[in-house]
Amino acid sequence: MASSHVNALQSKHAGLEAQIAAEMSRPAPDETALRELKRKKLRIKEAIAAQ
């Protein structure tokens, strides 16, 4: 069960990475949105490490 949970977290982490990359590629990235996406990504990374 923990393995499927970790897989789900890794999938979310990858999705956030893609969203961050897309936002950063824009001519004028939204810094507030980037900050929030990076915070979410960090929380997920910490959750993965805690497993």
Residue, then its C-alpha position, 0 to 999 in steps of 0.5 A: m500500500a505504501s508503494s502505491h501512495v509513494n507512486a501517487l506522490q511521485s506522479k503529483h511531484a512530476g505534474l507540479e514540475a511540469q507546471i513550474a516549467a510551463e510557467m517559467s517558460r512564459p514571457a512574464p511568469d507569475e511569481t506568486a503562482l510559481r512560489e505556490l507551485k514550488r511550495k506544493k512540490l516541496r511538501i510532496k517531496e518531504a512526504i515522499a522522503a518520510q515514507 
